[in-house]
Every structure is written in structure tokens, then in C-alpha cells.
Amino acid sequence: MNTSYDIVIAGGGMVGISLALSLHHHSRGQLKVAVVESFPLPPVGAAPEYRPSFDARSTALSYGSAEIYRQLGVWSTLSQYACDIRRIHVSDRGHFGSAEMTAASQGWPALGHVVENAWLGSVLLDRLRRDSNVEMIAPAAVSEVEIRDGAAVVTVADKATDESRTVEAKLLVVADGADSGLRQKLGIHGLEDDYHQVAYIANIATERPHEGCAFERFTADGPLAMLPLLPDQQQRSRSALVWTFPADEAAAVADWPDESFLENLQARFGYRLGRLVEVGRRASYPLRLVRAEEQIRRRVAVMGNAAHSLHPVAGQGFNLALRDADCLAELLAAAQTRGQDIGELTVLQSYLQRQGRDQWLTTAFSDRVTRLFSNRQPLLSVARNLGLLGLDMAPPLKSRFVAQAAGMAAAGGAPPGRSPRAE
């Protein structure tokens, strides 16, 4: 292992690896990067292999995220096992308002894509190891950090040997998740807003095929989403469920047998996909909006869920983190080319100046939609249903809404260098 790097990334999850790929791409391999990951890695040279599993967890990638991965050269592989989202149907249970957004109306091949996490992670890691000079350090963790004038001095603890060694980096990137222990060690506090909700996630087998439609349904319990997945091994249609409940009701939901879970879900979701025939393994977690009090310091940048952790129903969290990562990588590569110190605060401030508006808009969009549709006051119910009707009847407004949700608002609704209908 080397002892000096331009950048050390603490956290080798999907955000950390995506950032490393972007740094290699934008700098043309000129930046010396290491990624410290706490879990063991598969053997080098093991090609990514898609192993379909009914219970596989997944991530919704926006159209803008697919464009970033296309630029990084991984989309042609990723897309082999990605389920296209061609339509999004939004409705409010028990009320008249609804809206539908389509890829065709945007001139896009898809509004987004749903990819199983195991496949996404293996493709990214394979690309990083095969086509870059990024060093992976695993299983290991950053245990201590000291910020000096010219570098961040990072202590890396090897989990396999219990030995530690010290490395230096011009910049340390903290990307170890929403409950980031490293962020806390650095004294960077997380500003937390509790939604007092719990999300249940599971995969659902349905009688009818989803035909590439994602459903956002707002109920008296809270919002739920059904995202299209590829068929399982038995070629059954599957959708990924995210269903939120008030925190004081969540414990009772955990005790529901599968039959009761499906029966209650059917009553709230309806029969748009016919009968709901099977629920897979369920998991749950409390929902909070968490934002780092500081995203940058001299020689430190905070990324991904460690920087901002959003409500999952709107599907914005990972997509925002990917745009952040690509923006930071582009700016750091440009600064290196100009001979600037990439860990200096002036360089890192340019990142926040460029990404700040996107972060604010995306966080506000996710938060306000969640709060608006979780409030059951009668006057608000009427207002939001009128809003859904108005959205459905006003194509320009709908197009701007879709562009924001797809991570393309900053590009005017189209990828840089393309017209909205170019493909």
C-alpha cells in the first residue's frame, strides 16, 4: 500500500466507488486515489455476474444518473439487467387527483431505471479494478484523522490483520453512510429532522405485468411506491415496494403475517397490477432527513448519505449523491490541471457553489412532497389533488417536474450537449 495519495475516499459503497470512477475519468488517471472499504472484496478478476433473486434489493436510477454512468463507460454493462421506467403514475388514495408522466412525452427512452444493488455494485467495482489505477484498501477503516497544513494524515486500520498504518492525502472524502462515524469523529454534526415514519421494503410478485410503470401512491398511513423490476427466476412480474407508516404503528405491521401484509397492501394500492400474489423478505428502517452541518472543510469533503440522507419514496437520495460525486470529480480534476491544491477550501467552495442549488432543490422537492402527501387535513387534500390534476393538464409544468425528478433540471431538462429529444 502506498503512503501518499491525492484523495482518500472513506467508504467503498456505491457512492464511494462512483466517485472514484468519476475522478479517474475526469482526470484521465492523473489523480492518485485510494478507497478504504470495511467489507472484504471479491477476488480480483471475478467478472460481474447477474444472479437473479426474488428478494434482491434495488436502486432507482434517474435518467440523469444513467447519463453519468454512460459517460463513465459502465452503462452498456449495467443496462443489461436494468428495468426501464417508462411511466410514473402518481395518485392520492380515496381522492380524485392523479397524474401520469411518460418517457415518450419527454422524448427520452426511459424516465429512469431500476437496478438490483448486487449487480450495480459488482459492475462498478469490476470497472474500477479493471480500467483504473485506483487502489482499493479492504477490509479496512479510517480510524483517525489529523488535518495538517499540507495534508490530511489518515490512520487506516486493517480489519484482517488488526494492524494500522498512516497515509497522507491532499483531500479526505467521507462517504461512509448516513450514520457516519467518521463525520462524527471530525466534529461535523448531522442536522436531523425526524419524519416519525418507518419504511417497509420488500419485493412483490403481481398477477399482471407492470409494463415499466412505477407507482407513487399516497395513503392515510403515508406514501408508498411500487417500482418495476425484472422478472424473477420463474418469470413472474415483480415490483419493489417502499411503504411508509407512522412510527407508532410500525411495530404492529412487523407482526403481520404475509397474508395480512398483502391484504392490507392490496386495499391501499388497489388492483392496477391485479392481485398481489407474494411478498418477499421484509425489512424496515426509521425515516429521517439528515444533512451534514458542514459538507466541506479544508482537506475534507462529505459525500453521499453522510452529507444528506433523504426520504426514499421520491427516489432522490442516491441520484443526488451521484450528481454531487460527478461534479466534485470534474472540479478537482480541473483544479489539479491548473496546479491548484485540491484540498484547499477555495477549491472545495467552488463545488458547493456549483452543486448547492441542485442540493437545495432536490432536498426541498423530496421533503415537501413527502410532507404534503402525509398530511390528511381536508383542505390540504383538496389542494394537492387539484395540484395533481393541474400537473396532468399542463404539459410544460409537468415537463419541469419530471426534469427535476430525473436530475435533469440543471441541464434544462436534457443532458449537456443534447436537445431534450435527441437520443
N, C-alpha and C positions, 0 to 999 in steps of 0.2 A: 504494500500500500504506500502511495506517495505521502508526502508530508506537507505539500503546499498546493493549493488549488485557487482558481479564480472564484469558484462558487461551490459551496457545500449545501446540499438540499437535505434537510432532516425530514424524512418521510418518503417512502417509496411506493405510496399508493398511486391511484390513477392520476391525481393532480401532480404529484412529485415527478412521476415518470413522464407525463405530458410536458411539464416544464423543461425537463432535461432534454427531451426530443426537440422542443422549440429552440432551446439555447444552442444545441448542436446545429440545427437547421439555419437559424438566423446568423450565427457566427461562422458558418461553414467549417465547423470543427475547431475554431481558433480559441474558444473558451475552454479552460480546463475545469471539468465538472465532476463532482462525486455525489452520489446519492446514498444516504445512510438509511437502511430499512431494517425494521425489527424482526421481520419474519424470514425464515430461510427461503432461498430461491431455488427454482428447479435447475437441473443440470444445464450447463451451457451447451447450446446446440440442439436442445429439445425443441422441435418445431411446434408452434401453437396448434392445438388440436381441439376441435369443437366436440364437446361431449354433452349432448342434449340431456337435460334433466328437468322433470316436471317442476321441481321446487327451485330451480335456479333463480337467483336474484338478478335484477337487471337495472339498467340506467337508460333514461330517455335522453337522447342526444338531439339538440335542436339542429335546424338546417345550418345555422351559423357554425355550430361545432363540427358538423360533417365537413364544412368547407375548410376549417382549420386542419382537421386530420387529412383532408385531401392534399393540402399544401405540404404537410409533413410526410406524405408518401405512404400512409398506412390505411387510407380509406378503401383502397381496392381490395385489401385483405379483410378489413373489418366488415365491409358491407356484404360479404358472402353470407354472413349469418346475422344480419340486421333486419328487423321487421320495419318496413316503411309505415309511417303515419301519414295517411293521405287525407284524412278528415279528422276534425275535432268537433265534437258535439257537446255544447255546454247547456245545462238546464238546471232548474230550481224545482225540486220535488214538491208537488202539490200546488204549483203556480203555473201561470200561462207563459212566462218568458222562456225563450230558448234562443240559441244562436248556433250556427254551424259555419266552420271555416274549412276551406278546402285548399289543397296544394294547387289544383288547377286554376283557382281564382288568383293565386299569386304568381302563376307561371313557373312554379317550381316542380320538380319531380316528386317531392315529399315535403311535408311540413317539419318532419323530424324522423327519428329512427329509434327503435328500442333494441338495445344490445345487452346480452347477458354479461354480467360483470366478469365472470371467469374468462370468457372469450376476449372481452375488451382488455383486461389486464394482461393476458398471455400474449396478445398481438403487440401491445405497446412494449412490453418487456423484451420480446423477441427482436423487435425492430431496434430497440435501444442497444442491445448487446451485439447485434449482428452488423449494424451500419453506423455506429458512432464510437467515439473514443471516451464516452462517459464511463466512469468507474463505479461499479455497484459494490457497496460495503454491507454485507449481511451474513448472518443475523447480528445486528449491532444497533446501538442507540447513542444519541448525543447526550452525554451525562452532565457536562459542564461547559460553560461558555464564558470567555473573558474578552471584552472588547478593548483592543489597544488602538493606538494611533493608526497603524498601517494595516491591521488585520483583525479578524475575529479568530481567537485561539479556541479551538474546539476539541474537547476531550471525547473520543469515541470509544465506547465500551463494547468489546466483542462478546456477544452472548454465548458463543460456543466455547470460548476458552477462559472467560472471566478476566481477560487481560484488557488493559486500556492503553491507548496511545493518543498523542496530541498532534493535531494538524492545524494548519493556518489557512484562512480563506479571506479573500477581499470582501466576500459577501456570504452571509449565512441566511438561507431561506428556511423558514419554519413552516412545514406543511404536514404536521402530524395529527391533524384532525380537530374536531370541534372542542374536545376536552383536552386541548394541547397542554401537556405537562411542560414542554419546553417554553412555550409562550409564558406560562405562569412563572417559571424559573427566571425568565428575563424581566419579570415585574410588569408585563403587559397584561392588563386586566381585560376580561371579556365583559362587555355590556350585555346583559341578559334580559330579555322580555319574554316571560312565560306565557304561552298561549293557553295554558291549563287544558291541554288536549293531549291525547295519546293516539299515535298512529298504529294501526294494524296493517301489516303487509303479508300478502300471500298470493299465490298463483291460482287462478280459477279456470276450470275447464267449462266450456259453454256448448250448448246444443247447436247454436248457429255460428258460422264463421264471422269473425269481426270485420273482415274486408278492409283492414287497415284503418279502422276508426278508433280513435281514443275518445273516451267519455269523461267529462268533468261534470259531476252531479252534486248539487248542494242540497243537503238534507237537514232535518231538525237536529240530528246528532252532530253534524259537521260535514265538511266536504269529503267526497270520495272520488277517486279516479280509477278508471279501468283502461290500461294501456295495452295495445296489441302486441302479442308475442308470436314467434314462430310456433308451428305445431309441435307437440311433444312426440315421443318415440312411437306412439300409437296413432299419430296424425290427427289428434284431437285439437280443436281450436282452443287456444289459451289466451288469457289476458292477465296482466299484472295488476293486482288490486292494492290501492293505498286508501284506507278507510279510517277517518278520524272520529274520535269520541271525546266527550267531556271527560276530564281526568277522573272525576268522581264516579263515572260509570264504567271505566275501562276494566276494573278488576272483575266485574260481573261478566264482561264479554270474554275474558280469558277462560271462564268456566263453561262457556257454551260448547256443547259437542258440535262436531262438524255439521250435522244435520240442522241444528238450530242456527248455526252461523250462516249457512247457505239460505235458510228460510228467511232470516232477517235481512240478509243482503238482497235477496230477490224482491222482498217487499219494498225496499228503499231504492233499488236500482231499476226495477221493472223488467220487462221482457224484451228489450231491444236485441238481446243476444239469445233469445229463447230461454230455456231452463238452464240454470246454473247447476252443473252436474257433479262437480267435485271441487273441493278446496284442498290445496296443498298445505305444507307445513307453515304455520303462522308464527310471526314474530311481532313484537311491539316495542315502541320506544316513545318517551315523552317528547313533546314538540316545544322548541324554544327558538326565538330569533336571537342569535348570538353574533355580536360584532366586536372585533378587537378594538380596544380603545386607541391603539396605535397600529398602523399597518407597516410603517417604516420607521427605522431609526438608522443612525449611522452604522453601516455594516450589517444591518438586519432588515429582512422583509418577511412579512407574514402573509401566507397564501392559503387558498382553499377554505375548508371549513374552519381552520384556525383563525381566518380573517373574518369570515361571515358564513353563518350556518342558517339556511332559510327553511321555510315551511315546504314540505315535499310535494304537496298536491299540485302546485303550479309548475313543478319540474324545472326550476330555475337555478338551483344551487350549483350543480356540477358545471353547467353550461357557462355560468358567470365565472366560475373559477378557471375554466379553460380559456376564456377570453382574457382574463387577468394574466394568466401564465404566458399566453402568446404575446400580449402587449409588453410585459416586463422583459421577455426574452429579446424581443426586437429592439427595445430601447437599450438594454445592456450591451447587446452586440454592436449597436451603433456607437455607444459610448466607448467601448473598447477600441473600435476602429479609429476614433478621434484621439485616442491616447488618454482618455479620462480614467480616473479611479472609479470603478463601477460600484464601490461600496460607499462612496461619498453621498451625503444627504442631498446635494443638489441634483445628482443623477436620479436618485430614488424619488425625489419630489416630482420629477417630470413624469414618472409612471403614474402617480396619483392624480396629477393634473390631467393626464390623458384618460385614465380609467375612472376617475371619480364620478363623472356624470352617469356612466353606464352602471356603476355600482349603486348609486343612489336611486336611479330609475328602476333597476331590477329589484332591489330590496323593497322599495316602496310599492311597486307593482305586486309582488308576491304577498307582502304584508297586508296591503289594503284590500286586495281581492279576498284573501282569507278572512279578514275581519268583517268585511261587508257581507259575505255569504254565510258567516257563522252567527250573525245577529238575526234573531227571529222577530224583532219588533215589526208590527204590521205595516207601518208607514215605510220602513226601510224595505220590506218585502215588495211592496208595490213599486217603489223607486227602482230597485235593482232589476225587477222584471221588465219594467218599461225600458230600462237601460239595455237589457239583453235584446228586446225587440228592436230598439233603435240601432243597436250594433248590427243586427241581422239585416236591417233595411238600409244601412248607409255604407256602401262598399268602401269609400275612402277611409272612413273611420275604422272599419273592420280591418282593412289592409294595414293601417298603422298599428292596430292592436296586435295583429299577427306578427308584424315585423319586430315588435318589442318582445313578444313571447318567444320568437325564433332567434333572438340575439342578433337581429339584422338592423335594428333601429339606427345604430351609429353609422351604418353604411347606406342609409336611405332606403332600406328595405331590400337591398341587393348586395351581393358580395362585391368587394372592391374590384373595380375594373370590369364589372358586368352590368348590363342593364337588368332590371327586375325580371325580364322574360327570357334572358339569354340562358342557354343551357348547353 
